[in-house]
Amino acid sequence: MGPNRRTKEACDILVNCTLFSGLSPDERAAVVALARIRALDAGETVFAIGSPGDQMMALLSGTIRISVSCSGGKELLLAMIQPGEVFGELAVLDGKERSADAVAETACTVAILDRRDILSFFERNPSAWLSLVKVLCQRLRRTDQAFAEVALLELPVRLAKTMLRVLNWDADSTLTEPAKIRFSQRELANMVGGSRESVNKCLRNWQRTGLVSISGGSIIISDRRALENIAGAA
């Protein structure tokens, strides 16, 4: 694929990005003209908590992990950004330090929009603010849900909810039987705010009852309905 075609595909994704979906074709074209395209390797840090927040991004390909560090070196996963979604959008509003870490989970391509450019765009197109507010509300609900689950729910319920959420992030999970989760038990423990030992114990119990199987570094969901029942127990 040549660079011109790759750039065109990136622009097409950006034009249809959630944040700009309500704009007119001319308004969306104006946003595309402001963007810089950047490729990221898997594991590369996009931005770190506490770093200056002077840009927002739209994910064009790959997956971005948004997380915060907790006590004891643990990580609480807040979101997995998928193509067509924006992240780092709080910087558009206040330009303050980043409130979370963003790391490329896979090789990624992002469109970068500078705060000054995007604010200028919103000033010229005030109707676009509604789309930004919707994105912010969705992100806040996700964060509230993550913290509420850690604070209020028993580990099996938290783990079931998290595993189902991971399956929803994976676009292929509904196309394959059985569905697989490729996160390690330590990563799952970080997501649910538990220990690796407690997650391992829970998964082993589920394996004995036929709900999951563990093979080759993957957790295979054998009975998704039973997992949904556990998740709905709260």
C-alpha positions as CSV (number, residue, x, y, z in Angstrom):
1,M,0.0,0.0,0.0
2,G,1.5,3.3,-1.0
3,P,1.8,6.3,1.3
4,N,-0.9,8.3,-0.5
5,R,-3.5,5.5,-0.2
6,R,-2.5,5.0,3.5
7,T,-3.0,8.7,4.2
8,K,-6.4,8.7,2.4
9,E,-7.6,5.7,4.5
10,A,-6.4,7.5,7.6
11,C,-8.3,10.6,6.6
12,D,-11.4,8.6,5.9
13,I,-11.4,7.1,9.4
14,L,-10.8,10.5,10.9
15,V,-13.6,12.1,8.9
16,N,-16.0,9.4,10.4
17,C,-14.5,9.6,13.9
18,T,-17.1,9.7,16.7
19,L,-16.2,13.2,17.8
20,F,-16.8,14.7,14.3
21,S,-19.7,12.5,13.1
22,G,-22.2,15.3,13.5
23,L,-20.3,17.8,11.4
24,S,-20.9,18.7,7.8
25,P,-18.6,17.3,5.1
26,D,-16.8,20.7,4.8
27,E,-16.4,21.0,8.6
28,R,-14.9,17.4,8.8
29,A,-12.6,18.2,5.9
30,A,-11.3,21.2,7.9
31,V,-10.5,18.9,10.9
32,V,-8.6,16.5,8.7
33,A,-6.5,19.3,7.3
34,L,-5.3,20.1,10.9
35,A,-4.2,16.5,11.7
36,R,-0.7,15.0,11.7
37,I,-0.5,11.2,11.2
38,R,1.9,9.2,13.5
39,A,2.7,5.5,13.6
40,L,3.4,3.8,16.9
41,D,5.0,0.5,17.8
42,A,3.3,-1.9,20.2
43,G,4.3,-1.0,23.7
44,E,5.1,2.6,22.8
45,T,3.9,5.3,25.2
46,V,1.6,7.9,23.6
47,F,1.6,10.0,26.8
48,A,2.2,9.5,30.5
49,I,0.2,10.6,33.5
50,G,1.4,14.1,34.6
51,S,2.8,15.0,31.2
52,P,1.7,18.2,29.4
53,G,-1.7,17.9,27.8
54,D,-1.6,20.0,24.7
55,Q,-2.9,17.5,22.1
56,M,-5.8,15.2,21.5
57,M,-5.7,12.1,19.2
58,A,-8.0,10.0,17.1
59,L,-7.1,6.4,16.7
60,L,-6.9,5.3,13.1
61,S,-5.7,1.7,13.5
62,G,-4.7,-0.6,16.4
63,T,-5.6,-0.4,20.1
64,I,-4.6,2.0,22.8
65,R,-4.6,1.2,26.5
66,I,-5.7,3.9,28.9
67,S,-4.9,3.2,32.5
68,V,-3.8,4.7,35.9
69,S,-1.3,3.3,38.3
70,C,-2.6,2.3,41.8
71,S,-0.8,1.5,45.0
72,G,1.6,-1.4,45.0
73,G,2.5,-1.0,41.4
74,K,-0.9,-2.2,40.1
75,E,-2.6,-0.8,37.1
76,L,-6.3,0.0,36.7
77,L,-7.4,-0.2,33.1
78,L,-9.9,2.5,32.3
79,A,-10.4,1.9,28.6
80,M,-9.2,0.2,25.4
81,I,-9.5,2.7,22.6
82,Q,-10.5,1.3,19.3
83,P,-10.2,2.8,15.7
84,G,-12.5,5.7,15.2
85,E,-12.4,6.8,18.9
86,V,-10.7,9.9,20.3
87,F,-8.6,10.1,23.4
88,G,-6.6,12.7,25.3
89,E,-9.7,14.9,24.8
90,L,-9.5,16.5,28.3
91,A,-6.5,18.5,27.0
92,V,-8.8,20.3,24.6
93,L,-10.7,21.7,27.5
94,D,-8.1,22.7,30.1
95,G,-4.6,22.1,28.6
96,K,-3.5,20.6,32.0
97,E,-1.5,17.6,32.8
98,R,-2.5,14.1,31.6
99,S,-4.8,12.3,34.1
100,A,-3.9,8.8,32.8
101,D,-1.3,6.8,30.8
102,A,-1.9,6.0,27.2
103,V,0.1,3.1,25.7
104,A,-0.1,1.4,22.3
105,E,-1.4,-2.1,23.0
106,T,-0.6,-3.0,19.4
107,A,1.0,-1.3,16.4
108,C,-1.1,1.8,15.9
109,T,-1.7,4.8,13.7
110,V,-3.0,8.0,15.3
111,A,-4.1,11.4,14.0
112,I,-2.8,14.2,16.3
113,L,-4.6,17.4,16.7
114,D,-3.0,20.3,18.6
115,R,-5.1,22.0,21.3
116,R,-4.7,25.5,19.7
117,D,-5.9,24.2,16.4
118,I,-8.9,22.2,17.7
119,L,-10.0,25.1,20.0
120,S,-9.8,27.4,17.0
121,F,-11.9,25.0,15.0
122,F,-14.6,24.7,17.8
123,E,-14.7,28.5,18.0
124,R,-15.6,28.6,14.3
125,N,-18.0,25.7,14.6
126,P,-19.7,25.9,18.0
127,S,-22.2,23.2,17.2
128,A,-19.3,20.7,17.4
129,W,-19.0,21.1,21.2
130,L,-22.0,18.9,21.7
131,S,-20.2,15.9,20.1
132,L,-17.2,16.6,22.4
133,V,-19.5,16.7,25.5
134,K,-21.0,13.3,24.5
135,V,-17.5,11.8,24.2
136,L,-16.5,13.2,27.6
137,C,-19.7,11.8,29.2
138,Q,-19.0,8.4,27.8
139,R,-15.5,8.4,29.1
140,L,-16.6,9.6,32.5
141,R,-19.2,6.8,32.7
142,R,-16.5,4.2,31.9
143,T,-14.2,5.6,34.6
144,D,-17.0,5.7,37.2
145,Q,-17.9,2.1,36.3
146,A,-14.3,0.9,36.6
147,F,-13.8,2.5,40.1
148,A,-17.2,1.4,41.3
149,E,-16.6,-2.2,40.4
150,V,-13.3,-2.3,42.2
151,A,-14.9,-0.7,45.3
152,L,-18.2,-2.5,45.5
153,L,-18.2,-5.9,43.8
154,E,-16.7,-9.2,44.8
155,L,-13.8,-10.4,42.7
156,P,-15.6,-13.1,40.7
157,V,-18.2,-10.6,39.6
158,R,-15.5,-8.0,38.7
159,L,-13.6,-10.6,36.8
160,A,-16.6,-11.7,34.8
161,K,-17.5,-8.2,33.9
162,T,-14.0,-7.4,32.9
163,M,-13.6,-10.5,30.7
164,L,-16.9,-9.7,28.9
165,R,-15.7,-6.1,28.4
166,V,-12.5,-7.4,26.9
167,L,-14.4,-9.7,24.6
168,N,-16.4,-6.6,23.5
169,W,-13.2,-4.8,22.7
170,D,-12.1,-7.6,20.4
171,A,-13.9,-7.2,17.1
172,D,-13.3,-10.8,16.2
173,S,-14.6,-12.3,19.5
174,T,-18.1,-12.7,18.1
175,L,-16.9,-14.4,14.9
176,T,-14.9,-17.2,16.6
177,E,-16.0,-20.0,18.7
178,P,-15.0,-20.3,21.4
179,A,-14.0,-16.7,22.3
180,K,-10.5,-16.1,23.6
181,I,-8.9,-13.6,26.0
182,R,-5.2,-13.0,25.4
183,F,-4.5,-10.9,28.5
184,S,-2.3,-12.6,31.1
185,Q,-3.7,-13.4,34.5
186,R,-1.5,-10.7,36.0
187,E,-3.0,-8.2,33.5
188,L,-6.5,-9.3,34.4
189,A,-5.7,-8.9,38.1
190,N,-4.5,-5.3,37.4
191,M,-7.7,-4.6,35.6
192,V,-10.0,-5.8,38.4
193,G,-7.9,-4.5,41.3
194,G,-7.0,-7.9,42.7
195,S,-4.0,-10.1,43.1
196,R,-2.8,-12.6,40.5
197,E,-3.2,-15.4,43.0
198,S,-6.9,-14.5,43.6
199,V,-7.6,-14.3,39.8
200,N,-5.8,-17.6,39.2
201,K,-7.9,-19.2,42.0
202,C,-11.1,-17.9,40.4
203,L,-10.2,-19.0,36.9
204,R,-9.2,-22.5,38.2
205,N,-12.6,-22.8,39.9
206,W,-14.3,-21.8,36.6
207,Q,-12.2,-24.2,34.7
208,R,-13.3,-27.1,36.9
209,T,-16.9,-26.2,36.2
210,G,-16.4,-25.9,32.5
211,L,-16.9,-22.2,32.2
212,V,-13.4,-21.5,30.9
213,S,-10.2,-23.4,29.8
214,I,-6.7,-22.1,30.0
215,S,-4.4,-23.0,27.1
216,G,-1.3,-21.5,25.5
217,G,-1.4,-18.2,27.3
218,S,-5.1,-17.6,26.4
219,I,-8.3,-17.9,28.5
220,I,-10.9,-19.7,26.3
221,I,-14.5,-18.9,27.2
222,S,-16.4,-22.2,27.0
223,D,-19.7,-21.0,28.5
224,R,-20.3,-17.3,27.8
225,R,-23.8,-17.4,29.1
226,A,-22.6,-18.6,32.5
227,L,-20.0,-15.8,32.5
228,E,-22.8,-13.3,31.8
229,N,-24.9,-14.7,34.6
230,I,-22.0,-14.2,37.1
231,A,-21.4,-10.7,35.8
232,G,-25.1,-9.9,36.2
233,A,-25.1,-11.1,39.8
234,A,-24.4,-7.6,41.2
